[in-house]
């Protein structure tokens, strides 16, 4: 019986290590499509919070909010965008913004 317990522990450790490896490799998420925000949002000022600096006809969101490729953690901007577009009103598929 002791051998089965050890085998179970080893199997679970391997599964956990595999899951952690997969998460660390894919944490940055798939790359965005060209002009991912501009495909749907023509006037950025209509969707900006009041506290956001004025961008006029300005640049796309990623010109200021691009993630740091060396940091695999989600940014605050990315987290909020995903909340609105996946779980909020829009309920978009990942492929609407990301090049999969």
SVG drawing of the C-alpha trace seen along z (x, -y; Angstrom):
<svg xmlns="http://www.w3.org/2000/svg" viewBox="-24 -66 36 68">
<polyline fill="none" stroke="black" stroke-width="0.4" points="0.0,0.0 2.9,-2.4 4.1,-2.1 0.7,-3.2 0.8,-6.3 4.2,-7.2 3.2,-6.7 0.2,-8.9 2.2,-11.6 4.8,-11.5 2.0,-11.5 0.4,-14.6 3.7,-16.3 4.4,-15.7 0.9,-17.0 1.4,-20.1 4.8,-20.9 3.4,-20.5 0.5,-22.8 2.9,-25.4 5.1,-25.2 2.2,-25.6 0.9,-28.7 4.3,-30.3 4.9,-29.8 1.5,-31.1 1.0,-33.8 1.6,-36.7 -1.3,-35.6 -1.4,-35.4 -0.3,-38.4 -2.9,-41.1 -4.1,-41.7 -3.0,-44.8 -5.1,-47.7 -7.1,-45.4 -8.9,-48.2 -9.5,-50.4 -11.3,-47.6 -14.4,-48.2 -13.7,-51.6 -13.5,-54.5 -13.6,-57.3 -11.6,-56.4 -12.8,-59.4 -16.3,-57.8 -14.9,-54.9 -12.3,-56.6 -12.8,-57.1 -13.2,-60.8 -9.8,-60.7 -8.0,-59.6 -5.8,-62.2 -7.3,-63.6 -5.9,-61.8 -7.9,-63.7 -8.2,-61.6 -5.0,-60.0 -3.2,-56.8 -4.5,-53.3 -4.6,-52.0 -1.5,-49.9 0.7,-52.9 0.7,-53.7 -0.6,-50.4 1.5,-47.8 2.6,-45.0 6.2,-44.5 7.3,-41.4 9.8,-40.5 7.0,-40.5 4.5,-37.6 2.0,-39.1 -1.2,-40.7 -1.2,-44.5 -4.1,-46.4 -5.1,-47.6 -5.2,-44.1 -7.2,-42.8 -9.8,-45.5 -10.0,-45.1 -10.6,-41.4 -13.3,-42.0 -15.2,-44.3 -14.8,-42.4 -15.1,-38.7 -17.2,-38.9 -19.0,-42.2 -21.5,-43.5 -19.5,-42.4 -18.8,-38.7 -16.3,-38.5 -14.3,-35.5 -10.5,-35.7 -10.0,-35.7 -11.8,-39.1 -8.7,-40.8 -5.9,-38.2 -4.1,-36.6 -4.5,-33.0"/>
</svg>
